Amino acid sequence: MSFVIATPEALAAATTELRSIGAALGAANLAAAGPTAAVLAAGADEVSAAVAALFGGHAQAYQTVSAQAAAFHAQFVRALSAAAGSYASAEAANASPLQTLEQNVLGVVNAPTQALLGRPLIGNGADGGPGQAGGPGGLLYGNGGNGGNGLPGQVGGNGGSAGLIGNGGSGGMGGAGAAGGNGGAGGWLYGNGGPGGMGGVGLAGINGGAPGPGGNGGNAILFGDGGAGGPGGTGLAGANAVNPTFGGIAATGSPGINDTVAAGANNAIATSGGDGADGGLSATGGSGGRGGEAIALGTGTARGGNGGTGGAGANGGAGGFGGNASANSNSFGGAGGNGTVAEGAGGAGGAGGDGGLASAPSAVATGGPGGHGGGGGLGASGGNGGAGGTGGDGGRGGLLVGTGGAGGAGGTGGAGGAGAAGGIGGSGGGGGNAAGASASAGAGGGGGAGGMGGAGGNGGTGGNGGDGGAGGLLVGNGGAGGIAGLGGAGGVGGVGGVGGAGGTGGIGSGVGQGVGGNGGNGGTGGIGGTGGNGGGSGIGGAGGSAGLLIGQVGVNGTAGQGGLGGGGGQGGAGGAAGAGGFGSTKTGNPGAAGLTGGTGTSGQNG
């Protein structure tokens, strides 16, 4: 019995479980008592009555025995519960004096050295606060305290050194963009060096976004192994591209000069509108000027001026409206000006101008065609990921005997940012209406193509692994070199821009024949952006040297894997088809609807 061990917690748990078992048995006995204690006879004969009495008597005897068993069970549970309480009280009474005695003895022993040298004789060093070094271990025996983790931009605290016997403390993890703390040195006689802390991750606005390197492992003194180097921090992830917002609109082009011919057979020919002003890379291009209006009151032909082309800019400028034409003879509405291609990242293409109206009550009237929409701008590219941090070097093994610490692994490169969507294509201008003895309305302009999605950013290069620590001077293996960091994944390419809608065909209304204009074709969706390339691997660390007498050189660190290339962006949706114009009167025909723009192709993978 001298080897029997009693644990108060185990006794208390057993008491609770036994109470649950007793409650379950009591409930089962109570449920069985009703239908079994008084069994009805199957018939009125003596045999049936004797059988019923036999079963009923057996049930009553079972209930009596069950009651006695339940009483014994309850008594056993009470005894077990009391024993658990007694053991717990005894342990509490004995623990307090022993702990007090230990504290008093250590207080007496450590007081002189603490007062003279600032460190105890026996005991572990205190852990450091944020970014602070760990305290040293006791002079005779004790481990060094762990260094505190750094705040953003703050280097991790170094691990505390051990005394005569003990292990060095671990270096603290570096804050964002800062290095990890170095591991503390092992005991003078025996003890291992502490591991270095992990480098902080790359963070924008701190240390130029560069991650921190891992801390170096602590050295052993005479006997012991060097500490492992800390891993490098993860590289800064590239920013996802965001297309800028452009403000301001450049000046509108000058309007065309009107031309009115009062009488005779002279033709009325108006001039075209001027092109819109250039908005540069920060403003929308100016709209093209409206074409001049032509009126021929005699027998001559009237021809309206064409609308001016939209000006170049971050967003493309819209085309000017075509000039109207009115004549007793034939008349031709001016063509709408074309919108321009957007030059800014993700800019919208300029809309095409509407065609001019044509009126010739006793002759042929032809409405001007709508201008074509400009293409959308290329989406902005995603940012490149930052390189991973370098792993810390392993600590040196003891001078006499000890293995060198392994080098820290290089940090993973940051992932590339996603590319932004391409700009929307400009819508086509509406065809000009026509009214005359024979009328042909203008066709709607085609929608502009959607812009190509922005390219995904390239992944960052993985960090280099740290070098392994040297083995003991006489006996010991060199530490293994750190594994190189993985390359960051490439960013996803941006979605291609939506194609512009085709312009609506003009309405043709004629006394004899009126033909509606055909609707413009929708613009093709933009091509998806190219995915970013995956980052390359870092270089593995060199293995540590071996001891002079016995030992092996450490293995060089292996190269990490390159990052995965980013997926190509999805192609943009095609623009909506323009509706055909209405035709009127006896032989008129409606214009045909334009074709829906094709979906853009997906971008290439990185």
C-alpha positions in Angstrom: 0.0 0.0 0.0 3.0 2.3 0.3 3.0 2.7 -3.5 -0.7 3.7 -3.8 -1.2 7.2 -5.2 -4.4 9.1 -4.6 -5.3 12.1 -6.8 -8.1 14.3 -5.4 -9.3 15.3 -8.9 -9.6 11.7 -10.1 -11.6 10.8 -6.9 -13.9 13.7 -7.4 -14.5 12.8 -11.0 -15.3 9.2 -10.1 -17.8 10.4 -7.4 -19.7 12.4 -10.0 -19.8 9.4 -12.4 -21.0 7.0 -9.7 -23.8 9.5 -8.8 -24.9 9.4 -12.5 -24.9 5.6 -12.5 -27.0 5.4 -9.3 -29.5 7.9 -10.7 -29.9 5.9 -13.9 -30.4 2.6 -12.0 -33.0 4.2 -9.7 -35.0 5.5 -12.7 -35.0 2.1 -14.4 -36.2 0.3 -11.2 -39.0 2.8 -10.7 -40.1 2.4 -14.3 -40.2 -1.4 -14.0 -42.1 -1.5 -10.6 -45.5 -0.6 -11.9 -46.1 -3.2 -14.6 -44.3 -6.1 -12.8 -45.3 -5.8 -9.1 -49.0 -6.6 -9.7 -49.4 -9.0 -12.6 -52.9 -9.8 -13.7 -54.0 -13.4 -14.1 -54.5 -14.6 -17.6 -57.8 -16.4 -16.7 -60.2 -17.2 -13.8 -58.7 -20.7 -13.2 -56.5 -21.6 -10.3 -53.4 -22.2 -12.5 -53.5 -18.7 -14.0 -53.9 -17.2 -10.5 -50.9 -19.2 -9.2 -48.7 -18.1 -12.2 -49.6 -14.4 -11.7 -48.9 -14.6 -7.9 -45.5 -16.2 -8.6 -44.4 -13.4 -11.0 -45.7 -10.7 -8.8 -43.9 -12.1 -5.8 -40.6 -12.3 -7.8 -41.0 -8.6 -8.8 -41.6 -7.5 -5.2 -38.5 -9.4 -4.0 -36.5 -7.8 -6.8 -37.6 -4.3 -5.7 -36.6 -5.1 -2.1 -33.1 -6.2 -3.2 -32.8 -3.2 -5.5 -33.6 -0.8 -2.6 -30.8 -2.4 -0.5 -28.3 -2.1 -3.4 -29.3 1.6 -3.9 -28.7 2.3 -0.2 -25.2 0.6 -0.4 -24.4 2.6 -3.6 -25.3 5.9 -1.9 -23.2 5.1 1.1 -20.2 4.2 -1.1 -20.6 7.5 -3.0 -20.6 9.5 0.2 -17.5 7.7 1.5 -15.7 8.3 -1.8 -16.6 12.0 -1.8 -15.4 12.4 1.7 -12.1 10.7 0.9 -11.6 13.1 -2.1 -12.2 16.1 0.2 -9.8 14.7 2.8 -7.0 14.2 0.3 -7.5 17.7 -1.2 -7.3 19.3 2.3 -4.2 17.3 3.2 -2.4 18.3 0.0 -3.4 22.0 0.5 -2.1 21.9 4.0 1.2 20.3 3.1 1.8 22.3 -0.1 1.8 25.8 1.5 4.7 25.2 4.0 6.8 23.5 1.3 6.4 26.3 -1.1 7.1 28.9 1.6 10.2 26.9 2.7 11.5 26.8 -0.9 10.9 30.5 -1.4 12.6 31.4 1.8 15.7 29.3 1.1 16.1 30.7 -2.4 15.6 34.2 -1.1 18.4 33.8 1.4 20.7 32.2 -1.2 20.0 34.7 -4.0 20.0 37.9 -1.9 23.8 38.5 -1.8 24.4 37.9 -5.5 21.3 39.9 -6.5 22.6 42.8 -4.5 26.2 42.6 -5.6 25.9 41.4 -9.2 22.3 42.2 -10.2 21.4 38.5 -10.8 20.4 35.6 -8.6 22.5 32.6 -7.9 19.8 30.1 -8.8 16.8 30.8 -11.0 15.6 31.6 -14.5 15.9 35.1 -16.0 12.8 37.2 -16.4 11.2 37.4 -19.9 11.7 40.8 -21.5 8.9 43.3 -22.3 8.1 44.4 -25.9 11.4 44.7 -27.7 13.4 44.2 -24.5 16.1 41.7 -23.8 15.4 38.7 -21.5 17.0 38.7 -18.1 20.1 36.6 -17.4 19.8 33.2 -15.7 21.2 32.4 -12.2 25.0 32.5 -11.8 25.0 28.8 -10.7 22.0 27.4 -12.4 19.2 28.9 -14.5 18.0 29.5 -18.1 18.1 33.0 -19.7 14.8 34.8 -20.1 13.1 35.1 -23.5 13.4 38.3 -25.4 10.2 40.3 -25.9 8.4 40.5 -29.2 8.9 43.9 -30.9 6.2 46.4 -31.8 5.8 47.5 -35.4 9.2 48.7 -36.5 10.9 47.6 -33.3 13.6 44.9 -33.2 12.8 41.8 -31.1 14.6 41.6 -27.8 17.6 39.3 -27.4 17.4 36.2 -25.3 19.0 36.3 -21.9 22.3 34.4 -21.3 22.4 31.4 -18.9 24.7 31.1 -15.9 27.1 28.3 -15.3 24.5 25.7 -16.3 21.4 26.4 -18.3 20.1 27.2 -21.8 20.0 30.7 -23.4 16.7 32.4 -23.8 14.8 32.7 -27.1 15.1 35.9 -29.2 11.9 37.8 -29.5 10.0 38.1 -32.8 10.7 41.3 -34.7 7.9 43.8 -35.2 6.7 44.6 -38.7 9.8 45.4 -40.9 12.3 44.7 -38.0 14.8 42.0 -37.3 14.2 39.2 -34.8 16.2 39.1 -31.6 19.3 37.0 -31.2 19.2 33.9 -29.0 21.0 34.0 -25.6 24.3 32.2 -25.0 24.2 28.8 -23.2 25.8 28.2 -19.8 29.5 28.7 -19.3 29.9 25.0 -18.5 27.0 23.4 -20.1 23.9 24.5 -21.9 22.5 25.2 -25.4 22.2 28.5 -27.1 18.7 30.0 -27.5 17.0 30.1 -30.9 16.8 33.4 -32.8 13.5 35.2 -33.2 11.5 35.3 -36.4 11.9 38.5 -38.5 8.9 40.8 -38.8 6.7 40.7 -41.9 7.0 43.4 -44.5 4.5 46.3 -44.0 4.0 49.4 -46.1 5.3 52.5 -44.6 7.8 50.8 -42.3 11.4 50.3 -43.3 10.4 50.8 -46.9 8.2 47.7 -46.8 11.1 45.3 -46.4 10.7 42.4 -44.0 13.1 41.8 -41.1 15.8 39.1 -41.1 15.6 36.4 -38.6 17.7 36.6 -35.4 21.0 34.6 -35.0 21.0 31.6 -32.7 22.9 31.9 -29.5 26.3 30.3 -29.0 27.2 27.5 -26.7 30.3 28.0 -24.5 32.1 24.7 -23.5 29.5 21.9 -23.8 26.3 22.3 -25.7 24.6 22.9 -29.0 24.2 26.3 -30.8 20.8 27.7 -31.1 18.9 27.7 -34.4 18.6 30.8 -36.4 15.2 32.5 -36.7 13.3 32.4 -40.0 13.1 35.5 -42.1 9.9 37.6 -42.3 7.4 37.2 -45.1 7.7 39.8 -47.9 5.3 42.6 -48.4 2.3 41.6 -50.6 1.9 43.7 -53.7 -1.0 46.1 -53.7 -4.1 45.3 -55.7 -4.4 47.8 -58.6 -7.1 50.4 -58.4 -7.9 52.5 -61.5 -7.6 56.2 -60.7 -10.5 58.7 -60.8 -10.1 61.5 -63.3 -11.4 65.0 -62.8 -11.9 67.8 -65.2 -13.0 67.9 -68.9 -11.0 69.5 -71.7 -12.6 72.2 -73.9 -15.2 71.3 -76.5 -14.2 71.6 -80.2 -15.4 74.6 -82.1 -18.8 74.2 -83.9 -19.0 73.9 -87.7 -20.0 77.0 -89.8 -23.7 76.9 -90.9 -24.5 77.5 -94.6 -27.8 78.8 -95.8 -28.6 79.3 -99.5 -31.6 81.5 -100.1 -32.5 80.7 -103.7 -31.2 79.2 -107.0 -29.4 76.0 -107.8 -26.4 76.5 -105.4 -25.7 73.8 -102.8 -25.6 74.5 -99.1 -22.5 72.8 -97.6 -21.8 73.3 -93.9 -18.3 72.8 -92.4 -17.4 70.1 -89.9 -17.0 70.7 -86.2 -13.6 71.0 -84.6 -11.9 68.2 -82.6 -12.1 68.3 -78.9 -9.2 69.5 -76.8 -6.6 67.1 -75.3 -7.3 66.3 -71.7 -3.9 64.7 -71.0 -3.6 61.8 -68.6 -5.5 63.4 -65.8 -8.7 64.8 -67.4 -11.4 63.7 -69.9 -10.8 64.7 -73.5 -13.1 67.4 -74.8 -16.1 66.6 -76.9 -15.9 67.2 -80.6 -17.7 70.2 -82.0 -21.1 70.0 -83.6 -21.2 70.0 -87.4 -22.7 73.0 -89.1 -26.3 73.2 -90.3 -27.0 73.4 -94.0 -30.3 74.9 -95.5 -30.9 75.1 -99.2 -34.1 77.1 -99.9 -33.8 76.8 -103.7 -33.1 73.7 -105.9 -29.7 73.0 -104.6 -28.5 70.1 -102.3 -28.0 70.6 -98.6 -25.2 68.7 -96.8 -24.7 69.1 -93.0 -21.2 69.2 -91.5 -19.7 66.2 -89.7 -19.2 66.2 -86.0 -15.7 66.7 -84.7 -13.6 63.9 -83.2 -13.4 63.7 -79.4 -10.2 64.9 -77.8 -7.6 62.5 -76.4 -7.6 62.2 -72.6 -7.6 59.9 -69.6 -11.3 59.2 -70.5 -11.8 59.5 -74.3 -13.7 62.5 -75.5 -17.1 62.1 -77.1 -17.6 62.7 -80.8 -19.6 65.8 -81.9 -23.1 65.6 -83.3 -23.5 65.7 -87.1 -25.1 68.8 -88.6 -28.7 68.8 -89.8 -29.6 69.4 -93.4 -32.8 70.7 -95.0 -33.5 71.3 -98.7 -36.3 71.2 -101.3 -33.9 68.9 -103.2 -31.7 66.2 -101.8 -30.4 66.6 -98.3 -27.7 64.7 -96.3 -27.3 64.9 -92.6 -23.7 65.1 -91.3 -22.0 62.1 -89.8 -21.5 62.0 -86.0 -17.9 62.3 -84.8 -16.0 59.3 -83.4 -15.2 59.0 -79.8 -11.5 58.5 -78.9 -9.7 55.7 -77.1 -9.1 56.3 -73.4 -5.4 56.8 -72.6 -5.7 56.7 -68.8 -5.6 53.5 -66.7 -9.1 52.0 -66.8 -10.5 55.1 -68.5 -13.8 54.9 -70.5 -13.8 55.3 -74.2 -15.6 58.3 -75.7 -19.1 58.0 -77.0 -19.8 58.5 -80.7 -21.8 61.5 -81.7 -25.3 61.2 -83.2 -25.7 61.6 -86.9 -27.4 64.7 -88.3 -31.1 64.9 -89.3 -32.0 65.2 -93.0 -35.2 66.7 -94.4 -36.3 66.9 -98.1 -40.1 67.0 -98.5 -40.0 66.5 -102.3 -36.7 64.6 -102.7 -34.3 62.2 -101.2 -33.3 62.6 -97.5 -30.4 60.7 -96.0 -29.7 60.8 -92.3 -26.1 61.0 -91.1 -24.5 57.9 -89.6 -23.7 57.8 -85.9 -20.1 58.0 -84.8 -18.2 55.0 -83.4 -17.4 54.7 -79.8 -13.8 54.8 -78.6 -12.1 51.9 -76.9 -11.6 51.6 -73.2 -8.3 52.1 -71.5 -5.9 49.4 -70.2 -6.4 48.5 -66.6 -3.8 49.4 -64.0 -1.2 46.8 -63.2 -1.0 45.1 -59.7 2.0 45.8 -57.5 4.9 43.4 -57.3 5.4 41.5 -54.1 8.4 42.2 -51.9 11.3 39.8 -51.3 11.3 37.6 -48.2 13.6 38.2 -45.3 16.9 36.4 -44.8 17.1 33.6 -42.2 19.3 34.1 -39.2 22.6 32.2 -38.8 22.8 29.2 -36.5 24.8 29.5 -33.2 28.2 28.0 -32.7 28.5 24.7 -30.8 30.5 24.5 -27.6 34.2 25.0 -27.8 34.8 21.4 -26.7 31.7 19.4 -27.7 28.6 20.6 -29.4 26.6 20.7 -32.6 26.2 23.9 -34.5 22.7 25.4 -34.8 20.7 25.1 -38.0 20.4 28.2 -40.1 17.0 29.9 -40.2 14.7 29.4 -43.2 14.3 32.3 -45.6 11.0 34.2 -45.6 8.4 33.6 -48.2 8.2 36.3 -50.9 5.1 38.5 -51.0 2.3 37.7 -53.4 1.7 40.0 -56.4 -1.3 42.3 -56.4 -4.3 41.7 -58.7 -4.6 43.8 -61.9 -7.5 46.3 -62.3 -10.3 45.9 -64.8 -10.1 47.4 -68.2 -12.1 50.5 -69.1 -15.5 50.4 -70.7 -15.8 51.0 -74.4 -17.7 54.0 -75.6 -21.2 53.6 -76.9 -21.9 54.2 -80.6 -23.8 57.3 -81.7 -27.4 57.1 -82.9 -28.1 57.3 -86.6 -29.7 60.5 -87.9 -33.4 60.5 -88.7 -34.6 61.2 -92.3 -37.9 62.6 -93.6 -38.7 63.1 -97.3 -40.3 61.8 -100.4 -37.8 59.0 -100.2 -36.0 58.7 -96.8 -33.1 56.6 -95.6 -32.2 57.0 -91.9 -28.6 56.9 -90.8 -27.0 53.7 -89.3 -26.0 53.6 -85.6 -22.3 53.7 -84.8 -20.5 50.7 -83.5 -19.6 50.5 -79.8 -16.0 50.7 -78.8 -14.0 47.7 -77.6 -13.5 47.2 -73.9 -10.0 47.9 -72.5 -7.6 45.1 -71.7 -7.4 44.1 -68.0 -4.4 45.2 -66.1 -1.5 42.7 -65.6 -1.1 41.0 -62.2 1.9 41.9 -60.2 4.9 39.5 -60.0 5.5 37.6 -56.8 8.5 38.5 -54.6 11.7 36.5 -54.4 12.0 34.1 -51.5 14.6 35.1 -48.8 18.0 33.4 -48.5 18.4 30.8 -45.8 20.8 31.5 -42.9 24.2 29.7 -42.6 24.5 26.8 -40.2 26.6 27.3 -37.1 30.0 25.7 -36.7 30.3 22.6 -34.7 32.4 22.3 -31.5 36.1 23.2 -31.8 37.1 19.6 -31.1 34.0 17.4 -31.4 30.7 18.3 -33.1 28.7 18.4 -36.4 28.2 21.6 -38.3 24.6 23.0 -38.4 22.5 22.5 -41.5 22.1 25.6 -43.7 18.7 27.2 -43.7 16.1 26.4 -46.4 15.6 29.1 -49.0 12.2 30.9 -48.8 9.4 30.2 -51.3 8.7 32.6 -54.1 5.5 34.6 -53.8 2.5 33.8 -56.0 1.9 36.1 -59.0 -1.2 38.3 -59.0 -4.4 37.6 -60.9 -4.8 39.6 -64.1 -7.7 42.1 -64.3 -11.0 41.5 -65.9 -11.3 42.9 -69.5 -13.6 45.9 -69.9 -17.1 45.7 -71.2 -17.6 46.6 -74.8 -19.6 49.7 -75.7 -23.2 49.4 -76.8 -24.0 49.9 -80.5 -25.9 53.0 -81.5 -29.6 52.9 -82.4 -30.5 53.3 -86.1 -32.3 56.4 -87.2 -36.0 56.6 -88.1 -36.9 56.8 -91.8 -40.2 58.5 -92.7 -41.0 59.0 -96.3 -44.0 59.8 -98.5 -43.0 57.0 -100.8 -40.3 54.9 -99.1 -38.9 55.2 -95.6 -36.0 53.0 -94.6 -34.9 52.8 -90.9 -31.2 52.9 -90.2 -29.4 49.7 -89.1 -28.4 49.4 -85.5 -24.7 49.6 -84.6 -22.7 46.5 -83.6 -21.8 46.2 -79.9 -18.1 46.6 -79.0 -16.0 43.5 -78.3 -15.2 42.8 -74.7 -11.7 43.5 -73.6 -9.0 40.9 -73.2 -8.3 39.7 -69.7 -5.1 40.9 -68.1 -2.0 38.7 -68.0 -1.4 37.0 -64.7 1.8 37.9 -62.8 4.9 35.7 -62.7 5.6 33.7 -59.6 8.6 34.9 -57.6 11.9 33.0 -57.7 13.4 31.0 -54.9 16.1 32.3 -52.5 19.5 30.7 -52.0 19.9 28.0 -49.3 22.3 28.7 -46.5 25.7 27.1 -46.2 26.3 24.2 -43.8 28.4 24.8 -40.7 32.0 23.5 -40.4 32.7 20.4 -38.3 34.9 19.9 -35.3 38.6 19.3 -35.7 38.6 15.8 -34.3 35.2 14.3 -34.8 32.2 15.7 -36.7 30.6 16.2 -40.1 30.1 19.4 -42.1 26.5 20.6 -42.1 24.3 20.1 -45.1 23.7 23.1 -47.3 20.2 24.4 -47.3 18.0 23.5 -50.3 16.5 26.0 -52.6 12.8 26.8 -52.2 10.1 26.5 -54.8 9.3 29.3 -57.1 5.9 30.9 -56.6 2.8 30.0 -58.7 2.0 32.2 -61.6 -1.1 34.3 -61.4 -4.2 33.4 -63.3 -5.1 35.4 -66.4 -8.0 37.8 -66.1 -11.5 37.0 -67.4 -12.5 38.5 -70.7 -14.9 41.4 -70.7 -18.5 41.1 -71.8 -19.4 42.2 -75.3 -21.4 45.4 -75.8 -25.2 45.4 -76.4 -26.3 45.5 -80.0 -27.9 48.7 -81.2 -31.6 48.6 -82.2 -32.6 49.1 -85.8 -34.5 52.3 -86.7 -38.1 52.3 -87.7 -39.2 52.6 -91.4 -42.6 54.1 -92.4 -45.2 54.4 -95.1 -46.1 52.1 -98.0 -42.7 50.5 -98.9 -40.7 51.4 -95.8 -38.5 48.8 -94.0 -37.2 48.9 -90.5 -33.4 48.9 -90.1 -31.6 45.7 -89.0 -30.5 45.4 -85.4 -26.7 45.4 -84.9 -24.7 42.4 -83.7 -23.9 41.9 -80.0 -20.2 42.4 -79.3 -18.1 39.3 -78.8 -16.8 38.4 -75.3 -13.2 39.2 -74.8 -10.7 36.3 -74.5 -9.2 35.5 -71.1 -5.7 36.7 -70.3 -2.6 34.5 -70.2 -1.6 32.9 -67.0 1.6 34.1 -65.4 
